[in-house]
Amino acid sequence: MNTVTNALVSLTAFACLAAAQSPAPPKTHLKVGDQAPEFSLPSTTGKPVSLSEFKGKKNVVLAFFPAAFTGGCTKEMQAYQLGLDKFETVDTQVFGVSTDNTPSQRRFAEDLKVVFPILSDFATRQVSKDYGILIADRWIANRATIVNENSGRIQHIEEGSAAIDITGAATACSRLAKK
């Protein structure tokens, strides 16, 4: 093997070892039925978004993802874009949420042709903390999907790799529309 290949193999082995020794990502302390923590965050639309804007009006999906331009996050945001009609037809607003800065999120959204807003928890990571999903040593949010009823109460939670699939969130929103 050449030097570059040896270096890549060593880096890959190190990354696998580090991942195996990393603690499991945090699970949220929030439960279905809890009041969703309020927030106001900058968005890719250029104006801040507050959860309270939707109270009594629309259900809200908060799709927290760790980092723009990564495989799972790209797949998840593309799935929401492709399935956006499933949410819009049941009066639900979808938001991607990450700890990336807004300019990076804007570029990510443009590259993926995502039309729903992506919210930035970059400045303080307070929203990720409030939702109990901040991976503190990395300053990124764990992947989680939180579906909030228009009353502001949490109706569905998915965490980890299961949250890449939008089916659970879409089903929860469909159930809410039939209430």
C-alpha positions in Angstrom: 0.0 0.0 0.0 1.1 3.5 -0.6 1.5 6.2 2.1 -1.8 7.9 1.3 -3.7 4.6 1.5 -2.0 3.7 4.8 -2.9 7.1 6.2 -6.6 6.7 5.2 -6.8 3.2 6.7 -5.3 4.5 9.9 -7.7 7.4 10.0 -10.6 5.2 9.3 -9.6 2.7 12.1 -9.1 5.6 14.5 -12.5 7.1 13.7 -14.2 3.7 14.2 -12.4 3.2 17.5 -13.4 6.7 18.7 -17.0 6.2 17.6 -17.1 2.9 19.5 -15.8 4.6 22.7 -18.1 7.6 22.4 -21.0 7.7 24.9 -24.5 7.3 23.4 -26.1 10.5 22.3 -28.5 12.1 24.8 -32.1 11.2 24.9 -34.6 14.0 25.4 -36.2 14.4 28.8 -39.4 15.6 27.2 -42.3 13.2 26.9 -45.5 13.1 24.7 -48.0 15.4 26.3 -45.4 17.9 27.6 -45.6 21.5 26.6 -42.9 22.1 23.9 -40.2 24.6 25.0 -40.7 28.0 23.5 -38.0 29.5 21.3 -37.1 32.1 18.7 -34.4 31.2 16.2 -33.0 32.8 13.0 -34.1 31.0 9.8 -33.0 30.5 6.3 -35.9 32.7 5.3 -34.2 35.7 6.8 -36.6 36.3 9.6 -36.7 34.7 13.1 -39.2 32.0 13.8 -40.9 31.6 17.2 -42.8 28.4 18.1 -45.6 30.6 19.6 -46.4 32.0 16.1 -48.0 28.6 15.3 -50.0 28.1 18.6 -53.6 27.6 17.8 -52.9 27.7 14.0 -50.7 24.9 12.8 -49.0 21.7 14.0 -45.2 22.0 13.9 -42.5 19.4 13.1 -39.1 20.2 14.5 -36.6 17.9 12.7 -33.3 18.4 14.6 -30.3 17.2 12.7 -26.6 17.2 13.7 -24.8 18.9 10.8 -25.5 20.2 7.3 -23.8 18.5 4.4 -23.5 15.1 6.1 -25.0 11.9 4.7 -27.9 11.2 7.2 -28.8 14.9 7.5 -28.9 15.3 3.7 -31.1 12.2 3.4 -33.5 13.4 6.1 -33.9 16.9 4.7 -34.4 15.5 1.2 -37.1 13.2 2.6 -38.9 16.1 4.2 -38.7 18.1 0.9 -40.0 15.1 -1.1 -42.8 14.5 1.4 -43.7 18.1 2.2 -47.2 17.7 0.7 -47.9 15.1 3.4 -47.4 17.8 6.0 -48.9 20.8 4.2 -52.2 18.9 3.5 -52.6 18.3 7.3 -51.9 21.9 8.2 -48.4 21.3 9.6 -45.3 23.4 9.3 -42.0 21.6 8.9 -38.7 23.1 10.2 -35.2 21.6 10.0 -33.2 22.6 13.1 -29.4 22.4 13.6 -26.5 24.1 15.4 -25.0 25.1 12.0 -24.8 28.9 11.3 -27.5 30.4 9.1 -25.2 31.0 6.0 -24.2 27.3 6.0 -27.8 26.3 6.4 -28.9 28.6 3.5 -26.3 27.0 1.2 -27.3 23.5 2.4 -31.0 24.3 1.7 -30.1 25.7 -1.7 -28.1 22.7 -2.7 -30.9 20.4 -1.7 -33.6 22.7 -3.1 -35.4 22.6 0.3 -38.2 25.2 0.5 -39.1 24.8 4.2 -37.2 26.9 6.7 -34.1 25.6 8.5 -33.6 27.2 11.9 -30.2 27.9 13.4 -29.4 27.1 17.1 -25.8 28.2 16.5 -25.5 31.2 18.8 -26.2 29.6 22.2 -27.4 26.0 21.5 -30.1 26.8 24.1 -32.9 25.2 22.1 -31.0 22.0 21.8 -30.4 22.1 25.5 -34.0 22.9 26.3 -35.1 19.9 24.2 -32.5 17.7 25.9 -30.7 16.7 22.8 -27.5 18.7 22.8 -24.4 16.6 22.6 -22.4 18.9 24.9 -18.9 17.7 24.1 -19.5 18.3 20.3 -21.9 21.2 20.6 -24.3 19.6 18.1 -27.8 18.4 18.4 -28.6 14.7 18.4 -31.0 13.7 15.6 -34.6 14.0 16.9 -38.0 14.7 15.5 -40.5 16.4 17.7 -44.1 16.8 16.5 -46.0 19.6 18.3 -49.8 19.9 18.1 -51.1 23.4 17.5 -51.8 23.6 21.2 -48.1 23.5 21.8 -48.1 20.0 23.3 -45.7 17.4 22.1 -47.5 14.6 20.3 -44.7 12.5 18.8 -40.9 12.0 19.5 -38.4 10.0 17.5 -34.7 10.0 18.2 -31.5 8.7 16.6 -31.3 7.1 13.2 -35.0 6.3 13.2 -35.7 10.0 12.9 -34.2 10.1 9.4 -37.4 8.4 8.2 -40.2 10.9 8.0 -43.0 8.3 8.2 -43.5 8.5 11.9 -43.8 12.2 11.9 -46.1 12.2 8.8 -48.4 9.6 10.5 -48.5 11.6 13.8 -49.5 14.7 11.8 -52.1 12.8 9.9 -53.6 11.6 13.2 -53.7 15.1 14.6 -55.6 16.3 11.5 -58.3 13.7 12.3 -58.8 14.8 15.9 
